[in-house]
Amino acid sequence: MYIPKKPAKYGLKLILCCDNKLKYLLGAIPYVAKQEPPPQGDLSLGHYYVRQLTRPYHQSNRNVTVDNWFTSIPLAMDLQSNCGLTLVGTIKSNKKEIPSQMHSMEGRIPGSSAFLYDDYMTLVSYASLTKKGKSSKLVHLLSTMHSTPTLGDHGKPEVVLFYNSTKGGIDAFDQMCATYSCSRKTQRWPLCIFYGMLNAGGINSWIVHSANCTSAGRPPLRRRTFLMELAMELIRPWAQHRLTRPTLSCELVALIRSAFDLPSQPPQAAQAPEREVALLHNSHFNPEKRCRDCPGTAKKSNVANLLRRKWLTSLATRWILLITHPNSIGLEVHPAGIRDS
């Protein structure tokens, strides 16, 4: 999607649900635009996403804070009547249920508020102030949690203050994911989704770690340190498994051992044969196959040439020993030739 007002203007859009206090990711649904037939039936897209993401928390008397893309009168009534949830969110002024008097600037004092009540809902029209004390625009909020025209600091309605204090869960979670991200440039959208899952899982695991440390009375790790240790623990099993492959390059072996503080030589290395001999005994190793470090114009790989030179050297040495001292290696010379004794 292309969203010009976002910091990352191009990308895949995900609808998220986060806890406001801990910023823990509770659920996510990929946005796939409108479909035929629509999976939500007669519901709007915003209504459908809110119901799906809050399904595990129905009848829990919690509050859901949303922005104006989701907020609608049918959604507020549905959550209040059928789901046991309250709703607080900004709402677009062009909704047909909003009277014209609520979105008109005529006669409005900067910083003033207008309230409209129903059996379940409260609509607030607040004339927001600029730094110079002038009214910039009208902000409309819908709430099924508040039922009185209570004003807070600086004459702002309580609905506006509550919305400002609970609206930052998603933005804070996105910021934490972007600060230490494992994403890489790719043209494959499944891989892009996978990177996002890794980032979200890392932040969620750090939040759980912090909560466990706090309950145990010890300080939690910093987020950067925790994510680095988590990444190393995820990589370690596969990296150690790769060390058992006889075809692994010496540079990569040294890099893995230094990254994970492994000994430069395993304990059984003294009894083990040389690396080249192990390659010869490997049934899956083909010395004629081109190695990855060999240039494209070379006819044979460097490893194959090295093994061939060592084999020829060893063969020549044995023939020299046979010719000079045949009996010293347990061989007898006969007129018909040489045979093993």
PALOLUM-837517 format. One record per residue (C-alpha): x, y, z. Coordinates in steps of 0.1 Angstrom, whole numbers, plus 2048, in hexadecimal, padded with zeros to 3 digits. Last residue first. Layout:
% residues N
XYZ ...
END
This chain:
% residues 341
A1E5A381B A0E5BA801 A195B37DD A325C37C6 A395B67A3 A3E595790 A63593799 A5A5977BD A605B47D5 A505B17F8 A3C5CC809 A385D382E A3F5F982E A655F7834 A685DA81B A645F17FC A7D60B807 A876207E9 A6D6177CE A506117E6 A576307FA A596457DA A386367CF A2863F7F0 A346637EE A266677CB A0465B7D7 A046737F4 A0E6907DD 9F36867C4 9D96857DF 9E46A77EE 9E36B77CB 9C06A87C4 9B36B57E5 9BF6D87DF 9B26D87BB 9906CC7C7 98F6E77E2 9997037CA 97D6F97B2 9826EF78F 97E70076D 981723779 96E73E765 95274277E 96974B79B 96C7317B7 96073C7D9 93E7297D5 94F7087CD 94B6F87AB 9436D27AD 95F6BB7A1 9686B27C5 9456A57CB 93C6A17F0 91D68D7F8 92F66D801 94667F819 96666B81C 979684806 96C6A181A 97869283A 99B68E82A 99B6B3822 9916BD845 9AD6A9855 9A468A869 99468C88C 9A86808AA 9B66A38B2 9946B38A9 9816A18C4 9826BE8DC 9756D78C2 98D6F28B5 9887178B6 9737148D5 9517248D2 94B7498DB 92B74B8C7 9367658AE 95A7598AD 9517358A6 93873F88B 95275687A 96E73C87B 95772286B 94C73B851 970742847 97971D846 95D71682D 9436FC836 9466DC822 94A6C6841 9296D084F 92A6CC875 92F6F187A 90D6F786A 8FC6E7888 90D70089F 8FF71D88A 8DC70D889 8DB70A8AF 8EB72D8B5 8D574389F 8B67458B6 8CC74A8D5 8E07658C3 8C07788B9 8B27768DC 8D37838EB 8D27A18D2 8AD7A88D9 8B37A88FF 8D17BF8FC 8BE7D88E6 89F7D78FD 8B37DC91D 8B27BF934 8997BE950 8A27C9974 89A7B098F 87C7AE9A7 86D78E99A 84D7A098E 8627BA97C 87879F96C 85978C95F 8497AC951 8697B6940 86D793930 849794924 84F7B6914 86F7A9905 85D78B8F6 8437A28E7 85D7B98D7 87079B8C8 85078B8BB 8467AB8AA 8677AF899 86778A88E 84478C881 84D7AC86D 86A79985E 85377D854 83B795844 8577A382E 86177F826 83E77881A 83F799806 85D78F7F1 86E7AD7E2 8877B07FE 89A7CA812 8A27BD834 88E7BE855 89F7B5876 8937D5886 8A17E58A6 8908088A6 8757FE88D 8647E58A4 8657FD8C2 8568188AC 83A8018A0 8327F78C4 83181C8CF 81A8258B2 8028088B9 7FF8108DE 7FD8368DA 7D783C8DB 7D1836900 7DC857911 7D086D8F4 7AE85C8F4 7A9860919 7B1885917 79988A8FA 77D87890C 78488C92C 77C8AC918 7988C5916 7948E592B 7B98E9931 7BA8CA946 79A8B6949 7768BC93F 7598A4947 73B8A3930 72D88393F 72786192F 74A853927 75182F91D 73C82E8FD 7528488ED 75285B8CB 76B8768C4 76A8938AC 7868AC8A8 77E8CE89A 7998E388A 7B48FD891 7A59138AD 7BD92E8B8 7D292F8D7 7F39368C6 7FF9138CC 7E09068BA 7C08FC8CC 7A88E08C3 7838E78C1 7748C78D0 7558B68C3 74C8998DB 73487D8D4 7288678F1 7198458EC 70382C8FD 6E083C901 6EB85A8EC 6FD87A8F4 70C8978E1 7278AD8F0 7368CE8E3 7598D98EE 76B8FA8EF 7908FF8EB 78C91B8D1 7689298D3 75091C8B9 7379348A9 73A923887 753907887 7398EE87C 73F8C9882 7278C389E 70B8D9891 7098C4871 6FD8A6885 714887885 70386687A 70C86C856 73186985D 74388684C 75489186D 76A87386F 76B862891 7868628AB 7858458C3 7798378E4 7668168E5 759800901 7587DA900 73E7C090B 73D7B18E8 7187B28DE 7097D38EB 7277EA8F0 73D7DC8D4 7207DC8BB 7157FF8C5 73880D8C1 73D7FB8A0 71B807892 72482B89A 74582A889 76A82B893 78381687F 79482F868 78E84B882 7A783C89B 7A18218B5 7A181C8DA 7907FC8E7 7857FA90B 7827DB920 7637CD930 76E7A992A 75079E917 76479A8F7 78A7998FC 79377C8E5 77E78C8C9 7907AE8CB 7A47A98AB 78779B897 76D7B58A2 7857D289C 78E7C5879 76A7C086F 75E7E387A 77C7F3868 7747E0848 74F7E984A 7377CE854 71C7C083C 7307A0835 7537A2845 76378982D 75B7A080F 75078D7F0 76379A7DE 7807A97F1 7887CC7FE 7AB7D3809 7C37B7815 7CD7C6836 7E07AC84A 7D17A486C 7E47A888D 7DF79E8B1 7E87A58D5 8097B88D0 8157C38F3 8187E98F7 81A7E491D 7FF7FD927 7EC802906 7E97DD8FD 7EC7DA8D7 7D57D18BA 7E47D3898 7D67D7874 7F37CF85C 7FB7E283D 8177D7826 82E7F281B 83481480A 83283581C 84882C839 84684C84E 82084C848 80E869839 81285D815 80183B81A 80A8257FC 800800800 
END
